[in-house]
Amino acid sequence: MFSEFIELVEEKFGLEIADNILDNSALSSSGAYTAVGTYPHQEMSVLVKALSDKTGIAITDLLHAFGAHLFQTF
């Protein structure tokens, strides 16, 4: 899920935004996500909030876009 979220951010907002939210968020994993890893769910909340703060897009809208991305992926 985490790597899919980062992929969505890169596709929709660019690599610079993705790097920014990873670098500026206090993440116990340091933002090094793999498709098979397990990470604290709180990190997803931190990332979505950081993306919302950076883009000005409401969290609910970002979650909806992520759900649509996952629906197409899976």
PQR file with spaces between the fields and no chain letter, atoms N, CA, C, O and H, PARSE charges and radii, in Angstrom:
ATOM       1  N    MET     1       0.806   -1.181    0.000 -0.4000 1.5000
ATOM       2  CA   MET     1       0.000    0.000    0.000 -0.0000 2.0000
ATOM       3  C    MET     1       0.866    1.268    0.000  0.5500 1.7000
ATOM       4  O    MET     1       0.576    2.229   -0.712 -0.5500 1.4000
ATOM       5  N    PHE     2       1.919    1.254    0.801 -0.4000 1.5000
ATOM       6  CA   PHE     2       2.761    2.441    0.905 -0.0000 2.0000
ATOM       7  C    PHE     2       3.484    2.733   -0.411  0.5500 1.7000
ATOM       8  O    PHE     2       3.545    3.879   -0.855 -0.5500 1.4000
ATOM       9  H    PHE     2       2.154    0.473    1.379  0.4000 1.0000
ATOM      10  N    SER     3       4.021    1.698   -1.017 -0.4000 1.5000
ATOM      11  CA   SER     3       4.723    1.926   -2.285 -0.0000 2.0000
ATOM      12  C    SER     3       3.735    2.375   -3.364  0.5500 1.7000
ATOM      13  O    SER     3       4.093    3.166   -4.237 -0.5500 1.4000
ATOM      14  H    SER     3       3.972    0.767   -0.656  0.4000 1.0000
ATOM      15  N    GLU     4       2.506    1.880   -3.312 -0.4000 1.5000
ATOM      16  CA   GLU     4       1.479    2.337   -4.259 -0.0000 2.0000
ATOM      17  C    GLU     4       1.130    3.804   -4.030  0.5500 1.7000
ATOM      18  O    GLU     4       0.909    4.550   -4.984 -0.5500 1.4000
ATOM      19  H    GLU     4       2.215    1.238   -2.603  0.4000 1.0000
ATOM      20  N    PHE     5       1.081    4.216   -2.769 -0.4000 1.5000
ATOM      21  CA   PHE     5       0.789    5.617   -2.469 -0.0000 2.0000
ATOM      22  C    PHE     5       1.892    6.518   -3.018  0.5500 1.7000
ATOM      23  O    PHE     5       1.609    7.546   -3.633 -0.5500 1.4000
ATOM      24  H    PHE     5       1.261    3.610   -1.994  0.4000 1.0000
ATOM      25  N    ILE     6       3.136    6.136   -2.800 -0.4000 1.5000
ATOM      26  CA   ILE     6       4.258    6.934   -3.300 -0.0000 2.0000
ATOM      27  C    ILE     6       4.238    6.965   -4.829  0.5500 1.7000
ATOM      28  O    ILE     6       4.530    7.995   -5.435 -0.5500 1.4000
ATOM      29  H    ILE     6       3.366    5.300   -2.301  0.4000 1.0000
ATOM      30  N    GLU     7       3.898    5.847   -5.444 -0.4000 1.5000
ATOM      31  CA   GLU     7       3.785    5.815   -6.906 -0.0000 2.0000
ATOM      32  C    GLU     7       2.713    6.792   -7.384  0.5500 1.7000
ATOM      33  O    GLU     7       2.927    7.514   -8.358 -0.5500 1.4000
ATOM      34  H    GLU     7       3.660    5.010   -4.951  0.4000 1.0000
ATOM      35  N    LEU     8       1.571    6.821   -6.716 -0.4000 1.5000
ATOM      36  CA   LEU     8       0.510    7.763   -7.068 -0.0000 2.0000
ATOM      37  C    LEU     8       0.991    9.200   -6.941  0.5500 1.7000
ATOM      38  O    LEU     8       0.745   10.026   -7.820 -0.5500 1.4000
ATOM      39  H    LEU     8       1.397    6.234   -5.925  0.4000 1.0000
ATOM      40  N    VAL     9       1.675    9.495   -5.844 -0.4000 1.5000
ATOM      41  CA   VAL     9       2.173   10.857   -5.632 -0.0000 2.0000
ATOM      42  C    VAL     9       3.147   11.239   -6.750  0.5500 1.7000
ATOM      43  O    VAL     9       3.077   12.346   -7.283 -0.5500 1.4000
ATOM      44  H    VAL     9       1.874    8.824   -5.129  0.4000 1.0000
ATOM      45  N    GLU    10       4.037   10.340   -7.098 -0.4000 1.5000
ATOM      46  CA   GLU    10       4.990   10.624   -8.172 -0.0000 2.0000
ATOM      47  C    GLU    10       4.276   10.859   -9.500  0.5500 1.7000
ATOM      48  O    GLU    10       4.635   11.773  -10.242 -0.5500 1.4000
ATOM      49  H    GLU    10       4.094    9.441   -6.665  0.4000 1.0000
ATOM      50  N    GLU    11       3.264   10.040   -9.804 -0.4000 1.5000
ATOM      51  CA   GLU    11       2.533   10.165  -11.065 -0.0000 2.0000
ATOM      52  C    GLU    11       1.739   11.471  -11.145  0.5500 1.7000
ATOM      53  O    GLU    11       1.759   12.156  -12.168 -0.5500 1.4000
ATOM      54  H    GLU    11       2.972    9.298   -9.201  0.4000 1.0000
ATOM      55  N    LYS    12       1.049   11.803  -10.067 -0.4000 1.5000
ATOM      56  CA   LYS    12       0.124   12.941  -10.089 -0.0000 2.0000
ATOM      57  C    LYS    12       0.786   14.272   -9.729  0.5500 1.7000
ATOM      58  O    LYS    12       0.368   15.323  -10.215 -0.5500 1.4000
ATOM      59  H    LYS    12       1.033   11.247   -9.237  0.4000 1.0000
ATOM      60  N    PHE    13       1.817   14.233   -8.879 -0.4000 1.5000
ATOM      61  CA   PHE    13       2.384   15.479   -8.363 -0.0000 2.0000
ATOM      62  C    PHE    13       3.871   15.639   -8.639  0.5500 1.7000
ATOM      63  O    PHE    13       4.421   16.726   -8.460 -0.5500 1.4000
ATOM      64  H    PHE    13       2.157   13.380   -8.484  0.4000 1.0000
ATOM      65  N    GLY    14       4.518   14.580   -9.069 -0.4000 1.5000
ATOM      66  CA   GLY    14       5.930   14.658   -9.411 -0.0000 2.0000
ATOM      67  C    GLY    14       6.852   14.109   -8.337  0.5500 1.7000
ATOM      68  O    GLY    14       6.495   13.996   -7.164 -0.5500 1.4000
ATOM      69  H    GLY    14       4.071   13.698   -9.214  0.4000 1.0000
ATOM      70  N    LEU    15       8.042   13.777   -8.786 -0.4000 1.5000
ATOM      71  CA   LEU    15       9.058   13.195   -7.908 -0.0000 2.0000
ATOM      72  C    LEU    15       9.473   14.158   -6.801  0.5500 1.7000
ATOM      73  O    LEU    15       9.742   13.739   -5.675 -0.5500 1.4000
ATOM      74  H    LEU    15       8.332   13.869   -9.738  0.4000 1.0000
ATOM      75  N    GLU    16       9.523   15.438   -7.121 -0.4000 1.5000
ATOM      76  CA   GLU    16       9.945   16.439   -6.131 -0.0000 2.0000
ATOM      77  C    GLU    16       8.981   16.477   -4.935  0.5500 1.7000
ATOM      78  O    GLU    16       9.425   16.546   -3.789 -0.5500 1.4000
ATOM      79  H    GLU    16       9.305   15.779   -8.036  0.4000 1.0000
ATOM      80  N    ILE    17       7.687   16.432   -5.190 -0.4000 1.5000
ATOM      81  CA   ILE    17       6.697   16.435   -4.106 -0.0000 2.0000
ATOM      82  C    ILE    17       6.810   15.146   -3.299  0.5500 1.7000
ATOM      83  O    ILE    17       6.765   15.171   -2.069 -0.5500 1.4000
ATOM      84  H    ILE    17       7.326   16.376   -6.121  0.4000 1.0000
ATOM      85  N    ALA    18       6.958   14.019   -3.994 -0.4000 1.5000
ATOM      86  CA   ALA    18       7.095   12.735   -3.300 -0.0000 2.0000
ATOM      87  C    ALA    18       8.310   12.759   -2.374  0.5500 1.7000
ATOM      88  O    ALA    18       8.219   12.372   -1.209 -0.5500 1.4000
ATOM      89  H    ALA    18       6.994   13.999   -4.993  0.4000 1.0000
ATOM      90  N    ASP    19       9.432   13.208   -2.893 -0.4000 1.5000
ATOM      91  CA   ASP    19      10.639   13.300   -2.071 -0.0000 2.0000
ATOM      92  C    ASP    19      10.442   14.255   -0.907  0.5500 1.7000
ATOM      93  O    ASP    19      10.899   13.987    0.204 -0.5500 1.4000
ATOM      94  H    ASP    19       9.506   13.522   -3.840  0.4000 1.0000
ATOM      95  N    ASN    20       9.768   15.357   -1.155 -0.4000 1.5000
ATOM      96  CA   ASN    20       9.544   16.354   -0.114 -0.0000 2.0000
ATOM      97  C    ASN    20       8.730   15.791    1.043  0.5500 1.7000
ATOM      98  O    ASN    20       9.099   15.968    2.204 -0.5500 1.4000
ATOM      99  H    ASN    20       9.397   15.575   -2.058  0.4000 1.0000
ATOM     100  N    ILE    21       7.620   15.112    0.735 -0.4000 1.5000
ATOM     101  CA   ILE    21       6.798   14.600    1.844 -0.0000 2.0000
ATOM     102  C    ILE    21       7.514   13.481    2.591  0.5500 1.7000
ATOM     103  O    ILE    21       7.329   13.326    3.798 -0.5500 1.4000
ATOM     104  H    ILE    21       7.320   14.969   -0.208  0.4000 1.0000
ATOM     105  N    LEU    22       8.327   12.704    1.889 -0.4000 1.5000
ATOM     106  CA   LEU    22       9.093   11.646    2.567 -0.0000 2.0000
ATOM     107  C    LEU    22      10.192   12.246    3.441  0.5500 1.7000
ATOM     108  O    LEU    22      10.400   11.810    4.574 -0.5500 1.4000
ATOM     109  H    LEU    22       8.478   12.829    0.909  0.4000 1.0000
ATOM     110  N    ASP    23      10.886   13.237    2.915 -0.4000 1.5000
ATOM     111  CA   ASP    23      12.005   13.844    3.643 -0.0000 2.0000
ATOM     112  C    ASP    23      11.551   14.669    4.839  0.5500 1.7000
ATOM     113  O    ASP    23      12.264   14.755    5.839 -0.5500 1.4000
ATOM     114  H    ASP    23      10.717   13.591    1.995  0.4000 1.0000
ATOM     115  N    ASN    24      10.377   15.275    4.748 -0.4000 1.5000
ATOM     116  CA   ASN    24       9.933   16.191    5.796 -0.0000 2.0000
ATOM     117  C    ASN    24       8.930   15.591    6.765  0.5500 1.7000
ATOM     118  O    ASN    24       8.330   16.313    7.560 -0.5500 1.4000
ATOM     119  H    ASN    24       9.798   15.206    3.935  0.4000 1.0000
ATOM     120  N    SER    25       8.744   14.293    6.710 -0.4000 1.5000
ATOM     121  CA   SER    25       7.844   13.615    7.640 -0.0000 2.0000
ATOM     122  C    SER    25       8.668   12.749    8.584  0.5500 1.7000
ATOM     123  O    SER    25       9.640   12.111    8.179 -0.5500 1.4000
ATOM     124  H    SER    25       9.232   13.706    6.064  0.4000 1.0000
ATOM     125  N    ALA    26       8.263   12.739    9.845 -0.4000 1.5000
ATOM     126  CA   ALA    26       8.958   11.908   10.841 -0.0000 2.0000
ATOM     127  C    ALA    26       8.428   10.482   10.718  0.5500 1.7000
ATOM     128  O    ALA    26       7.401   10.138   11.303 -0.5500 1.4000
ATOM     129  H    ALA    26       7.473   13.257   10.174  0.4000 1.0000
ATOM     130  N    LEU    27       9.135    9.666    9.957 -0.4000 1.5000
ATOM     131  CA   LEU    27       8.709    8.297    9.686 -0.0000 2.0000
ATOM     132  C    LEU    27       9.697    7.313   10.298  0.5500 1.7000
ATOM     133  O    LEU    27      10.903    7.423   10.078 -0.5500 1.4000
ATOM     134  H    LEU    27       9.969    9.946    9.481  0.4000 1.0000
ATOM     135  N    SER    28       9.193    6.359   11.059 -0.4000 1.5000
ATOM     136  CA   SER    28      10.096    5.380   11.674 -0.0000 2.0000
ATOM     137  C    SER    28      10.767    4.509   10.618  0.5500 1.7000
ATOM     138  O    SER    28      11.860    3.990   10.846 -0.5500 1.4000
ATOM     139  H    SER    28       8.213    6.270   11.238  0.4000 1.0000
ATOM     140  N    SER    29      10.120    4.344    9.464 -0.4000 1.5000
ATOM     141  CA   SER    29      10.694    3.540    8.383 -0.0000 2.0000
ATOM     142  C    SER    29      11.633    4.360    7.505  0.5500 1.7000
ATOM     143  O    SER    29      12.289    3.806    6.623 -0.5500 1.4000
ATOM     144  H    SER    29       9.232    4.766    9.279  0.4000 1.0000
ATOM     145  N    SER    30      11.706    5.659    7.731 -0.4000 1.5000
ATOM     146  CA   SER    30      12.478    6.593    6.911 -0.0000 2.0000
ATOM     147  C    SER    30      11.932    6.690    5.486  0.5500 1.7000
ATOM     148  O    SER    30      12.599    7.220    4.597 -0.5500 1.4000
ATOM     149  H    SER    30      11.173    6.109    8.448  0.4000 1.0000
ATOM     150  N    GLY    31      10.717    6.179    5.272 -0.4000 1.5000
ATOM     151  CA   GLY    31      10.105    6.266    3.954 -0.0000 2.0000
ATOM     152  C    GLY    31      10.664    5.288    2.946  0.5500 1.7000
ATOM     153  O    GLY    31      10.452    5.446    1.744 -0.5500 1.4000
ATOM     154  H    GLY    31      10.175    5.749    5.994  0.4000 1.0000
ATOM     155  N    ALA    32      11.376    4.279    3.418 -0.4000 1.5000
ATOM     156  CA   ALA    32      11.946    3.264    2.531 -0.0000 2.0000
ATOM     157  C    ALA    32      10.955    2.102    2.448  0.5500 1.7000
ATOM     158  O    ALA    32      11.073    1.120    3.181 -0.5500 1.4000
ATOM     159  H    ALA    32      11.549    4.151    4.394  0.4000 1.0000
ATOM     160  N    TYR    33       9.979    2.227    1.548 -0.4000 1.5000
ATOM     161  CA   TYR    33       8.906    1.243    1.452 -0.0000 2.0000
ATOM     162  C    TYR    33       9.160    0.252    0.333  0.5500 1.7000
ATOM     163  O    TYR    33       9.681    0.607   -0.725 -0.5500 1.4000
ATOM     164  H    TYR    33       9.884    3.025    0.953  0.4000 1.0000
ATOM     165  N    THR    34       8.784   -1.004    0.581 -0.4000 1.5000
ATOM     166  CA   THR    34       8.826   -2.046   -0.438 -0.0000 2.0000
ATOM     167  C    THR    34       7.430   -2.635   -0.559  0.5500 1.7000
ATOM     168  O    THR    34       6.589   -2.448    0.320 -0.5500 1.4000
ATOM     169  H    THR    34       8.361   -1.293    1.440  0.4000 1.0000
ATOM     170  N    ALA    35       7.193   -3.334   -1.632 -0.4000 1.5000
ATOM     171  CA   ALA    35       5.876   -3.931   -1.866 -0.0000 2.0000
ATOM     172  C    ALA    35       5.565   -5.046   -0.874  0.5500 1.7000
ATOM     173  O    ALA    35       4.393   -5.354   -0.654 -0.5500 1.4000
ATOM     174  H    ALA    35       7.876   -3.487   -2.346  0.4000 1.0000
ATOM     175  N    VAL    36       6.572   -5.655   -0.275 -0.4000 1.5000
ATOM     176  CA   VAL    36       6.338   -6.778    0.632 -0.0000 2.0000
ATOM     177  C    VAL    36       6.534   -6.416    2.107  0.5500 1.7000
ATOM     178  O    VAL    36       6.348   -7.265    2.978 -0.5500 1.4000
ATOM     179  H    VAL    36       7.524   -5.405   -0.454  0.4000 1.0000
ATOM     180  N    GLY    37       6.902   -5.178    2.392 -0.4000 1.5000
ATOM     181  CA   GLY    37       7.149   -4.768    3.770 -0.0000 2.0000
ATOM     182  C    GLY    37       5.870   -4.487    4.535  0.5500 1.7000
ATOM     183  O    GLY    37       4.800   -4.313    3.953 -0.5500 1.4000
ATOM     184  H    GLY    37       7.052   -4.488    1.684  0.4000 1.0000
ATOM     185  N    THR    38       6.005   -4.448    5.855 -0.4000 1.5000
ATOM     186  CA   THR    38       4.910   -4.092    6.752 -0.0000 2.0000
ATOM     187  C    THR    38       5.341   -2.847    7.515  0.5500 1.7000
ATOM     188  O    THR    38       6.444   -2.794    8.060 -0.5500 1.4000
ATOM     189  H    THR    38       6.875   -4.590    6.328  0.4000 1.0000
ATOM     190  N    TYR    39       4.460   -1.842    7.550 -0.4000 1.5000
ATOM     191  CA   TYR    39       4.807   -0.558    8.146 -0.0000 2.0000
ATOM     192  C    TYR    39       3.676   -0.094    9.055  0.5500 1.7000
ATOM     193  O    TYR    39       2.528   -0.497    8.868 -0.5500 1.4000
ATOM     194  H    TYR    39       3.564   -1.886    7.107  0.4000 1.0000
ATOM     195  N    PRO    40       3.988    0.747   10.037 -0.5600 1.5000
ATOM     196  CA   PRO    40       2.939    1.266   10.930  0.2800 2.0000
ATOM     197  C    PRO    40       1.898    2.058   10.136  0.5500 1.7000
ATOM     198  O    PRO    40       2.248    2.918    9.328 -0.5500 1.4000
ATOM     199  N    HIS    41       0.636    1.767   10.369 -0.4000 1.5000
ATOM     200  CA   HIS    41      -0.427    2.446    9.619 -0.0000 2.0000
ATOM     201  C    HIS    41      -0.439    3.951    9.869  0.5500 1.7000
ATOM     202  O    HIS    41      -0.944    4.711    9.042 -0.5500 1.4000
ATOM     203  H    HIS    41       0.351    1.069   11.025  0.4000 1.0000
ATOM     204  N    GLN    42       0.105    4.384   10.990 -0.4000 1.5000
ATOM     205  CA   GLN    42       0.152    5.817   11.288 -0.0000 2.0000
ATOM     206  C    GLN    42       0.977    6.573   10.257  0.5500 1.7000
ATOM     207  O    GLN    42       0.747    7.759   10.020 -0.5500 1.4000
ATOM     208  H    GLN    42       0.515    3.767   11.662  0.4000 1.0000
ATOM     209  N    GLU    43       1.934    5.892    9.648 -0.4000 1.5000
ATOM     210  CA   GLU    43       2.765    6.555    8.644 -0.0000 2.0000
ATOM     211  C    GLU    43       1.949    6.975    7.426  0.5500 1.7000
ATOM     212  O    GLU    43       2.246    7.993    6.803 -0.5500 1.4000
ATOM     213  H    GLU    43       2.122    4.929    9.841  0.4000 1.0000
ATOM     214  N    MET    44       0.926    6.200    7.085 -0.4000 1.5000
ATOM     215  CA   MET    44       0.082    6.577    5.953 -0.0000 2.0000
ATOM     216  C    MET    44      -0.648    7.878    6.266  0.5500 1.7000
ATOM     217  O    MET    44      -0.772    8.749    5.405 -0.5500 1.4000
ATOM     218  H    MET    44       0.684    5.372    7.591  0.4000 1.0000
ATOM     219  N    SER    45      -1.126    8.006    7.487 -0.4000 1.5000
ATOM     220  CA   SER    45      -1.803    9.245    7.894 -0.0000 2.0000
ATOM     221  C    SER    45      -0.856   10.431    7.804  0.5500 1.7000
ATOM     222  O    SER    45      -1.238   11.507    7.343 -0.5500 1.4000
ATOM     223  H    SER    45      -1.025    7.299    8.187  0.4000 1.0000
ATOM     224  N    VAL    46       0.369   10.233    8.242 -0.4000 1.5000
ATOM     225  CA   VAL    46       1.376   11.296    8.191 -0.0000 2.0000
ATOM     226  C    VAL    46       1.639   11.703    6.744  0.5500 1.7000
ATOM     227  O    VAL    46       1.720   12.892    6.435 -0.5500 1.4000
ATOM     228  H    VAL    46       0.679    9.359    8.616  0.4000 1.0000
ATOM     229  N    LEU    47       1.771   10.726    5.867 -0.4000 1.5000
ATOM     230  CA   LEU    47       2.062   11.017    4.459 -0.0000 2.0000
ATOM     231  C    LEU    47       0.899   11.731    3.773  0.5500 1.7000
ATOM     232  O    LEU    47       1.104   12.684    3.021 -0.5500 1.4000
ATOM     233  H    LEU    47       1.705    9.760    6.118  0.4000 1.0000
ATOM     234  N    VAL    48      -0.316   11.268    4.033 -0.4000 1.5000
ATOM     235  CA   VAL    48      -1.482   11.906    3.404 -0.0000 2.0000
ATOM     236  C    VAL    48      -1.621   13.336    3.906  0.5500 1.7000
ATOM     237  O    VAL    48      -1.910   14.241    3.123 -0.5500 1.4000
ATOM     238  H    VAL    48      -0.483   10.494    4.643  0.4000 1.0000
ATOM     239  N    LYS    49      -1.420   13.549    5.198 -0.4000 1.5000
ATOM     240  CA   LYS    49      -1.506   14.909    5.752 -0.0000 2.0000
ATOM     241  C    LYS    49      -0.422   15.795    5.140  0.5500 1.7000
ATOM     242  O    LYS    49      -0.690   16.941    4.778 -0.5500 1.4000
ATOM     243  H    LYS    49      -1.185   12.814    5.834  0.4000 1.0000
ATOM     244  N    ALA    50       0.791   15.274    5.022 -0.4000 1.5000
ATOM     245  CA   ALA    50       1.891   16.049    4.433 -0.0000 2.0000
ATOM     246  C    ALA    50       1.580   16.412    2.985  0.5500 1.7000
ATOM     247  O    ALA    50       1.858   17.529    2.551 -0.5500 1.4000
ATOM     248  H    ALA    50       1.009   14.343    5.316  0.4000 1.0000
ATOM     249  N    LEU    51       1.005   15.474    2.240 -0.4000 1.5000
ATOM     250  CA   LEU    51       0.650   15.750    0.856 -0.0000 2.0000
ATOM     251  C    LEU    51      -0.449   16.808    0.787  0.5500 1.7000
ATOM     252  O    LEU    51      -0.408   17.697   -0.063 -0.5500 1.4000
ATOM     253  H    LEU    51       0.779   14.566    2.593  0.4000 1.0000
ATOM     254  N    SER    52      -1.417   16.710    1.672 -0.4000 1.5000
ATOM     255  CA   SER    52      -2.485   17.703    1.723 -0.0000 2.0000
ATOM     256  C    SER    52      -1.925   19.089    2.029  0.5500 1.7000
ATOM     257  O    SER    52      -2.292   20.075    1.389 -0.5500 1.4000
ATOM     258  H    SER    52      -1.451   15.988    2.363  0.4000 1.0000
ATOM     259  N    ASP    53      -1.040   19.151    3.009 -0.4000 1.5000
ATOM     260  CA   ASP    53      -0.422   20.432    3.374 -0.0000 2.0000
ATOM     261  C    ASP    53       0.374   21.012    2.204  0.5500 1.7000
ATOM     262  O    ASP    53       0.344   22.220    1.966 -0.5500 1.4000
ATOM     263  H    ASP    53      -0.742   18.350    3.529  0.4000 1.0000
ATOM     264  N    LYS    54       1.075   20.159    1.485 -0.4000 1.5000
ATOM     265  CA   LYS    54       1.938   20.603    0.390 -0.0000 2.0000
ATOM     266  C    LYS    54       1.126   21.056   -0.830  0.5500 1.7000
ATOM     267  O    LYS    54       1.496   22.016   -1.506 -0.5500 1.4000
ATOM     268  H    LYS    54       1.099   19.178    1.678  0.4000 1.0000
ATOM     269  N    THR    55       0.012   20.355   -1.107 -0.4000 1.5000
ATOM     270  CA   THR    55      -0.738   20.621   -2.330 -0.0000 2.0000
ATOM     271  C    THR    55      -1.969   21.491   -2.117  0.5500 1.7000
ATOM     272  O    THR    55      -2.476   22.093   -3.064 -0.5500 1.4000
ATOM     273  H    THR    55      -0.289   19.575   -0.558  0.4000 1.0000
ATOM     274  N    GLY    56      -2.455   21.562   -0.877 -0.4000 1.5000
ATOM     275  CA   GLY    56      -3.684   22.296   -0.608 -0.0000 2.0000
ATOM     276  C    GLY    56      -4.939   21.513   -0.963  0.5500 1.7000
ATOM     277  O    GLY    56      -6.041   22.061   -0.946 -0.5500 1.4000
ATOM     278  H    GLY    56      -2.043   21.073   -0.108  0.4000 1.0000
ATOM     279  N    ILE    57      -4.780   20.252   -1.279 -0.4000 1.5000
ATOM     280  CA   ILE    57      -5.916   19.388   -1.615 -0.0000 2.0000
ATOM     281  C    ILE    57      -6.414   18.722   -0.333  0.5500 1.7000
ATOM     282  O    ILE    57      -5.622   18.257    0.487 -0.5500 1.4000
ATOM     283  H    ILE    57      -3.885   19.807   -1.292  0.4000 1.0000
ATOM     284  N    ALA    58      -7.730   18.684   -0.173 -0.4000 1.5000
ATOM     285  CA   ALA    58      -8.330   18.102    1.033 -0.0000 2.0000
ATOM     286  C    ALA    58      -7.942   16.626    1.174  0.5500 1.7000
ATOM     287  O    ALA    58      -7.821   15.903    0.185 -0.5500 1.4000
ATOM     288  H    ALA    58      -8.374   19.061   -0.838  0.4000 1.0000
ATOM     289  N    ILE    59      -7.754   16.205    2.407 -0.4000 1.5000
ATOM     290  CA   ILE    59      -7.385   14.817    2.697 -0.0000 2.0000
ATOM     291  C    ILE    59      -8.404   13.852    2.099  0.5500 1.7000
ATOM     292  O    ILE    59      -8.023   12.831    1.525 -0.5500 1.4000
ATOM     293  H    ILE    59      -7.853   16.793    3.210  0.4000 1.0000
ATOM     294  N    THR    60      -9.688   14.162    2.225 -0.4000 1.5000
ATOM     295  CA   THR    60     -10.720   13.264    1.678 -0.0000 2.0000
ATOM     296  C    THR    60     -10.577   13.106    0.165  0.5500 1.7000
ATOM     297  O    THR    60     -10.786   12.016   -0.367 -0.5500 1.4000
ATOM     298  H    THR    60      -9.997   14.991    2.691  0.4000 1.0000
ATOM     299  N    ASP    61     -10.226   14.180   -0.522 -0.4000 1.5000
ATOM     300  CA   ASP    61     -10.028   14.102   -1.973 -0.0000 2.0000
ATOM     301  C    ASP    61      -8.799   13.270   -2.320  0.5500 1.7000
ATOM     302  O    ASP    61      -8.810   12.519   -3.295 -0.5500 1.4000
ATOM     303  H    ASP    61     -10.056   15.065   -0.090  0.4000 1.0000
ATOM     304  N    LEU    62      -7.748   13.402   -1.531 -0.4000 1.5000
ATOM     305  CA   LEU    62      -6.542   12.606   -1.763 -0.0000 2.0000
ATOM     306  C    LEU    62      -6.809   11.123   -1.518  0.5500 1.7000
ATOM     307  O    LEU    62      -6.340   10.273   -2.275 -0.5500 1.4000
ATOM     308  H    LEU    62      -7.738   14.013   -0.739  0.4000 1.0000
ATOM     309  N    LEU    63      -7.555   10.815   -0.472 -0.4000 1.5000
ATOM     310  CA   LEU    63      -7.888    9.416   -0.186 -0.0000 2.0000
ATOM     311  C    LEU    63      -8.767    8.822   -1.282  0.5500 1.7000
ATOM     312  O    LEU    63      -8.617    7.656   -1.647 -0.5500 1.4000
ATOM     313  H    LEU    63      -7.935   11.506    0.142  0.4000 1.0000
ATOM     314  N    HIS    64      -9.677    9.627   -1.796 -0.4000 1.5000
ATOM     315  CA   HIS    64     -10.519    9.166   -2.904 -0.0000 2.0000
ATOM     316  C    HIS    64      -9.655    8.855   -4.132  0.5500 1.7000
ATOM     317  O    HIS    64      -9.846    7.826   -4.780 -0.5500 1.4000
ATOM     318  H    HIS    64      -9.799   10.574   -1.499  0.4000 1.0000
ATOM     319  N    ALA    65      -8.725    9.725   -4.445 -0.4000 1.5000
ATOM     320  CA   ALA    65      -7.827    9.509   -5.583 -0.0000 2.0000
ATOM     321  C    ALA    65      -6.967    8.265   -5.365  0.5500 1.7000
ATOM     322  O    ALA    65      -6.703    7.518   -6.308 -0.5500 1.4000
ATOM     323  H    ALA    65      -8.570   10.561   -3.918  0.4000 1.0000
ATOM     324  N    PHE    66      -6.531    8.045   -4.129 -0.4000 1.5000
ATOM     325  CA   PHE    66      -5.724    6.863   -3.825 -0.0000 2.0000
ATOM     326  C    PHE    66      -6.563    5.601   -3.991  0.5500 1.7000
ATOM     327  O    PHE    66      -6.087    4.602   -4.530 -0.5500 1.4000
ATOM     328  H    PHE    66      -6.745    8.652   -3.364  0.4000 1.0000
ATOM     329  N    GLY    67      -7.808    5.645   -3.529 -0.4000 1.5000
ATOM     330  CA   GLY    67      -8.696    4.502   -3.708 -0.0000 2.0000
ATOM     331  C    GLY    67      -8.913    4.182   -5.177  0.5500 1.7000
ATOM     332  O    GLY    67      -8.903    3.014   -5.565 -0.5500 1.4000
ATOM     333  H    GLY    67      -8.195    6.456   -3.092  0.4000 1.0000
ATOM     334  N    ALA    68      -9.109    5.198   -5.990 -0.4000 1.5000
ATOM     335  CA   ALA    68      -9.278    4.997   -7.436 -0.0000 2.0000
ATOM     336  C    ALA    68      -8.014    4.401   -8.047  0.5500 1.7000
ATOM     337  O    ALA    68      -8.085    3.524   -8.908 -0.5500 1.4000
ATOM     338  H    ALA    68      -9.118    6.147   -5.675  0.4000 1.0000
ATOM     339  N    HIS    69      -6.865    4.880   -7.600 -0.4000 1.5000
ATOM     340  CA   HIS    69      -5.581    4.339   -8.076 -0.0000 2.0000
ATOM     341  C    HIS    69      -5.465    2.863   -7.716  0.5500 1.7000
ATOM     342  O    HIS    69      -5.076    2.043   -8.548 -0.5500 1.4000
ATOM     343  H    HIS    69      -6.807    5.592   -6.900  0.4000 1.0000
ATOM     344  N    LEU    70      -5.804    2.530   -6.473 -0.4000 1.5000
ATOM     345  CA   LEU    70      -5.717    1.126   -6.041 -0.0000 2.0000
ATOM     346  C    LEU    70      -6.691    0.255   -6.802  0.5500 1.7000
ATOM     347  O    LEU    70      -6.363   -0.880   -7.147 -0.5500 1.4000
ATOM     348  H    LEU    70      -6.120    3.197   -5.798  0.4000 1.0000
ATOM     349  N    PHE    71      -7.881    0.762   -7.070 -0.4000 1.5000
ATOM     350  CA   PHE    71      -8.880   -0.011   -7.815 -0.0000 2.0000
ATOM     351  C    PHE    71      -8.342   -0.368   -9.197  0.5500 1.7000
ATOM     352  O    PHE    71      -8.529   -1.490   -9.667 -0.5500 1.4000
ATOM     353  H    PHE    71      -8.147    1.684   -6.790  0.4000 1.0000
ATOM     354  N    GLN    72      -7.678    0.579   -9.844 -0.4000 1.5000
ATOM     355  CA   GLN    72      -7.112    0.306  -11.167 -0.0000 2.0000
ATOM     356  C    GLN    72      -5.920   -0.652  -11.079  0.5500 1.7000
ATOM     357  O    GLN    72      -5.708   -1.479  -11.965 -0.5500 1.4000
ATOM     358  H    GLN    72      -7.526    1.491   -9.462  0.4000 1.0000
ATOM     359  N    THR    73      -5.152   -0.527   -9.999 -0.4000 1.5000
ATOM     360  CA   THR    73      -3.952   -1.355   -9.836 -0.0000 2.0000
ATOM     361  C    THR    73      -4.282   -2.807   -9.514  0.5500 1.7000
ATOM     362  O    THR    73      -3.703   -3.736  -10.078 -0.5500 1.4000
ATOM     363  H    THR    73      -5.324    0.144   -9.278  0.4000 1.0000
ATOM     364  N    PHE    74      -5.231   -2.979   -8.589 -0.4000 1.5000
ATOM     365  CA   PHE    74      -5.546   -4.340   -8.135 -0.0000 2.0000
ATOM     366  C    PHE    74      -6.698   -4.907   -8.928  0.5500 1.7000
ATOM     367  O    PHE    74      -7.109   -6.043   -8.692 -0.5500 1.4000
ATOM     368  H    PHE    74      -5.702   -2.224   -8.131  0.4000 1.0000
